[in-house]
Amino acid sequence: MTLPTVFLPHGAGPCFFMEWTRGPADTWDRTAAYLRGLVASLPERPTAILVISGHWEAPAFTVGTGQWPPLDHDYGGFPEHTYRLAFDAPGSPGLARRVRKLLDGAGFATAEDAGHGWDHGVFVPLKLVTPDADIPVVQLSLRGDLDPAAHLAAGRALRPLRDEGVLIVGSGMSWHNMRGFSPAFTERSAAFDRWLEGAISDPVGRDAALANWEQAPHAREAHPREEHLLPLMVAAGAAPGEPAVVAFRDTVMDVVVSAVEFGRAT
C-alpha cells in the first residue's frame, strides 16, 4: 500500500510540552490533536519515517545515518524542563542509505552525517505522532541554496519510499515570520493560506505554482526566509500528479497555519 506524504506544522519550540503563556492556554491544543491522530489516520502504520525539517540546512542534501541520534534542544527562553525532553526512537542506517541512493540516482550531490542530532522540528512533533518512539526515524536536510524546484525534484526522487512503508514528513510552518504573529497579520496569513490551498489542490499546475511561491499574496511576509516552507516542497514532489488536501487548519498566535497531505486515497 502506498502511504501519503505530509507537511505538518511543528509549532513553536517545545510548545506542546509546557504551559503556554504567550497567548491562550489552548493555543496549540488543536495542532497537538492533529499530530496525535496522524498515524491512526494512515492506510497502514509506517515502517519508518523520513523527516525534512526547516531547521537543518547543508550545502548538499545530507542524510542522518546515526543509529541513535541525539536530540538538539535548539530553542531558547522556554521552561527548564523542556531542555530535558526525550525522544528515543531509533535511526535507520539502512533507510538512510536508500535515501541517499535515490537522490544520487536523480543526479543530486549528497552527503551523510552520522552524528547529526534531531532538532525540534523532528522530535517535538514526533513525540506526539509516535509517543512510544517505536518507528525508526531518518532526517534529511534541506539544500542550502533553498531552491524550491530542487526540493520538488528531490521529493520526486524519493517517491518510491512511499511504496516501501516510509512516511515522508515535511516539518515546518505554513506561516513563519517571527515578527508577524499579531492581529495585524491575521488576514494576510489567511490570504497566503488560501493561495497555498489553491496551489496544492491542482495536481497539474502544483509544481509550477510552488516553484514560484514568491508570487503568492504576502509571500515574503509569510516567509521572510523560506526554510520553513521548503519541507512542503519535498512532500509535494514525492506525490507527483496526485491529489492533495489541507488536512488541518487553525489560527494560532493570530495567524492561520495549515497541514497538507499529498497522495491520500479518495
C-alpha positions as CSV (number, residue, x, y, z in Angstrom):
1,M,0.0,0.0,0.0
2,T,1.2,3.5,-0.8
3,L,1.5,6.0,2.0
4,P,0.6,9.6,1.6
5,T,3.1,12.4,2.3
6,V,2.6,15.1,4.9
7,F,3.6,18.6,5.6
8,L,2.9,19.4,9.2
9,P,3.2,22.5,11.5
10,H,5.8,21.7,14.2
11,G,4.7,24.5,16.4
12,A,6.8,27.0,18.4
13,G,9.8,25.4,20.1
14,P,8.5,22.9,22.7
15,C,5.0,24.4,22.8
16,F,3.2,21.1,23.2
17,F,5.0,20.2,26.3
18,M,4.7,23.2,28.5
19,E,2.1,25.6,30.0
20,W,1.6,28.1,27.1
21,T,1.6,31.7,28.4
22,R,2.3,33.6,25.2
23,G,-1.4,33.6,24.4
24,P,-4.4,31.5,25.3
25,A,-3.5,28.3,27.2
26,D,-5.2,26.2,24.5
27,T,-3.3,27.8,21.6
28,W,-1.6,24.6,20.4
29,D,-4.2,22.1,21.6
30,R,-5.8,21.6,18.1
31,T,-2.4,21.2,16.4
32,A,-1.4,18.7,19.0
33,A,-4.7,16.7,18.5
34,Y,-4.0,16.6,14.7
35,L,-0.4,15.3,15.3
36,R,-1.6,12.7,17.8
37,G,-4.1,11.3,15.3
38,L,-1.8,11.2,12.3
39,V,-0.6,7.6,12.4
40,A,-4.0,6.2,13.1
41,S,-5.4,8.1,10.0
42,L,-2.9,6.5,7.6
43,P,-3.9,3.5,5.5
44,E,-1.2,1.5,7.3
45,R,1.3,2.0,10.0
46,P,4.7,3.2,8.6
47,T,7.7,1.1,9.0
48,A,9.9,4.2,9.1
49,I,9.6,8.0,8.9
50,L,11.7,10.3,6.8
51,V,11.6,13.9,8.1
52,I,12.7,17.0,6.3
53,S,12.8,19.8,8.9
54,G,13.1,23.5,8.4
55,H,15.9,23.5,11.0
56,W,18.7,21.6,9.1
57,E,20.4,23.1,6.1
58,A,23.5,21.8,4.4
59,P,25.4,22.6,1.2
60,A,24.1,19.3,-0.4
61,F,21.2,17.2,0.6
62,T,22.5,15.4,3.7
63,V,21.1,12.4,5.4
64,G,21.5,11.5,9.1
65,T,22.9,8.0,9.3
66,G,23.1,7.5,13.1
67,Q,21.5,4.5,14.8
68,W,20.6,6.5,17.9
69,P,20.7,10.2,17.1
70,P,21.0,12.7,20.0
71,L,18.5,15.5,20.5
72,D,19.3,19.1,19.8
73,H,17.2,21.3,22.0
74,D,17.6,24.2,19.6
75,Y,15.3,26.8,21.2
76,G,15.7,29.4,23.8
77,G,13.7,31.1,26.5
78,F,11.5,28.2,27.4
79,P,11.0,26.4,30.8
80,E,13.9,24.4,32.1
81,H,12.1,21.1,31.8
82,T,11.7,21.5,28.1
83,Y,15.5,21.1,27.7
84,R,15.2,17.6,29.2
85,L,12.6,16.4,26.8
86,A,13.5,12.9,25.4
87,F,12.6,11.1,22.2
88,D,14.2,7.7,22.0
89,A,13.2,6.4,18.5
90,P,16.0,4.6,16.7
91,G,17.5,5.9,13.5
92,S,17.7,3.6,10.4
93,P,21.1,3.5,8.7
94,G,19.5,1.2,6.0
95,L,16.8,3.7,5.2
96,A,19.4,6.5,5.2
97,R,21.5,4.6,2.6
98,R,18.3,4.1,0.5
99,V,17.5,7.8,0.6
100,R,21.0,8.7,-0.5
101,K,20.9,6.2,-3.3
102,L,17.6,7.5,-4.6
103,L,18.9,11.1,-4.6
104,D,22.3,10.2,-6.1
105,G,20.4,8.3,-8.8
106,A,18.4,11.5,-9.6
107,G,21.7,13.4,-10.1
108,F,21.9,15.2,-6.8
109,A,25.1,15.7,-4.9
110,T,24.6,14.2,-1.4
111,A,26.3,13.7,1.9
112,E,25.8,11.9,5.1
113,D,26.2,12.8,8.8
114,A,26.4,10.0,11.4
115,G,26.4,12.4,14.3
116,H,23.7,14.8,13.4
117,G,21.2,15.3,16.2
118,W,17.4,15.7,15.8
119,D,16.3,19.3,16.0
120,H,12.9,20.4,17.5
121,G,11.3,20.2,14.1
122,V,11.8,16.5,14.4
123,F,11.5,15.4,18.0
124,V,8.8,17.9,19.1
125,P,6.1,16.9,16.7
126,L,7.1,13.2,16.6
127,K,6.8,12.9,20.3
128,L,3.0,13.4,19.6
129,V,2.9,11.5,16.3
130,T,4.7,8.4,17.7
131,P,4.6,8.8,21.5
132,D,6.1,5.3,22.0
133,A,9.1,6.3,19.8
134,D,8.7,2.9,18.2
135,I,9.0,3.8,14.5
136,P,12.6,4.4,13.2
137,V,13.3,8.0,12.0
138,V,15.7,9.4,9.5
139,Q,16.3,13.1,8.9
140,L,17.2,14.6,5.6
141,S,18.5,18.2,5.4
142,L,17.3,21.0,3.2
143,R,19.8,22.1,0.5
144,G,21.4,25.3,1.5
145,D,20.6,27.2,-1.7
146,L,16.9,26.9,-0.8
147,D,15.9,26.4,-4.4
148,P,12.2,25.3,-4.4
149,A,12.5,23.5,-7.8
150,A,15.4,21.4,-6.4
151,H,13.4,20.4,-3.4
152,L,10.4,19.4,-5.5
153,A,12.7,17.3,-7.6
154,A,14.3,15.7,-4.5
155,G,10.8,14.8,-3.5
156,R,10.1,13.1,-6.8
157,A,13.3,11.1,-6.4
158,L,12.1,9.9,-3.1
159,R,8.7,8.8,-4.4
160,P,9.5,5.0,-4.3
161,L,9.8,5.2,-0.5
162,R,6.1,5.6,-0.2
163,D,5.6,2.0,-1.6
164,E,8.2,0.7,0.9
165,G,6.3,1.7,4.1
166,V,8.1,5.0,4.6
167,L,6.1,8.1,5.7
168,I,7.7,11.2,4.2
169,V,7.1,14.2,6.5
170,G,7.9,17.8,5.8
171,S,8.1,19.6,9.1
172,G,7.9,23.4,9.0
173,M,5.2,26.1,9.3
174,S,2.9,27.4,6.6
175,W,3.4,30.9,8.1
176,H,6.8,31.6,9.6
177,N,7.5,35.3,10.3
178,M,8.9,35.8,13.7
179,R,7.8,39.4,13.6
180,G,4.5,38.6,12.0
181,F,2.5,36.9,14.8
182,S,-0.1,39.5,15.7
183,P,-3.6,40.6,14.7
184,A,-2.1,42.8,12.0
185,F,-1.2,39.7,10.1
186,T,-4.3,37.6,10.6
187,E,-5.9,38.4,7.2
188,R,-2.6,38.4,5.4
189,S,-1.9,34.9,6.7
190,A,-5.4,33.8,5.6
191,A,-4.8,35.1,2.1
192,F,-1.5,33.3,1.9
193,D,-3.1,30.1,3.2
194,R,-5.9,30.4,0.6
195,W,-3.3,30.7,-2.1
196,L,-1.5,27.7,-0.7
197,E,-4.6,25.6,-0.7
198,G,-5.3,26.6,-4.3
199,A,-1.8,25.8,-5.3
200,I,-1.6,22.3,-3.8
201,S,-5.2,21.4,-5.0
202,D,-4.2,21.5,-8.7
203,P,-2.1,18.3,-9.3
204,V,-1.2,19.5,-12.9
205,G,-0.1,23.0,-12.0
206,R,1.1,22.4,-8.5
207,D,4.9,22.2,-9.1
208,A,4.9,25.3,-11.1
209,A,2.9,27.2,-8.6
210,L,5.0,26.1,-5.7
211,A,8.3,26.7,-7.5
212,N,7.0,30.3,-8.0
213,W,5.6,30.7,-4.5
214,E,7.1,34.2,-4.1
215,Q,4.3,35.4,-6.4
216,A,1.7,34.4,-3.8
217,P,-0.1,37.1,-1.8
218,H,2.0,38.3,1.1
219,A,4.6,35.6,0.3
220,R,7.6,37.4,1.8
221,E,5.6,38.3,4.9
222,A,4.7,34.7,5.3
223,H,8.2,33.6,4.8
224,P,10.9,36.3,5.0
225,R,13.2,33.3,4.5
226,E,11.7,30.1,3.0
227,E,13.3,27.3,5.1
228,H,10.0,26.5,6.9
229,L,8.1,26.3,3.6
230,L,10.6,24.1,1.6
231,P,9.8,20.9,3.6
232,L,6.3,21.2,1.9
233,M,8.1,21.2,-1.5
234,V,9.7,17.8,-0.8
235,A,6.4,16.3,0.4
236,A,4.6,17.7,-2.7
237,G,7.3,16.4,-5.0
238,A,7.0,12.9,-3.7
239,A,3.3,12.8,-4.8
240,P,3.5,13.9,-8.4
241,G,0.2,14.4,-10.1
242,E,-1.7,13.1,-7.0
243,P,-4.5,14.9,-5.1
244,A,-3.7,17.0,-2.0
245,V,-5.8,18.4,0.8
246,V,-5.4,20.8,3.6
247,A,-5.8,18.3,6.4
248,F,-5.7,20.7,9.3
249,R,-6.1,24.4,9.7
250,D,-6.2,26.7,12.7
251,T,-5.4,30.2,13.9
252,V,-2.5,30.2,16.3
253,M,-0.8,33.3,17.7
254,D,-3.2,35.3,15.5
255,V,-2.1,33.7,12.2
256,V,-3.5,30.9,10.1
257,V,-1.4,27.7,9.9
258,S,-2.1,24.5,7.9
259,A,-1.1,20.9,7.5
260,V,-1.2,19.5,4.0
261,E,-1.4,15.8,3.0
262,F,-0.5,14.6,-0.5
263,G,-1.5,11.4,-2.2
264,R,-4.3,10.4,0.1
265,A,-6.6,7.8,-1.5
266,T,-10.0,9.3,-2.1
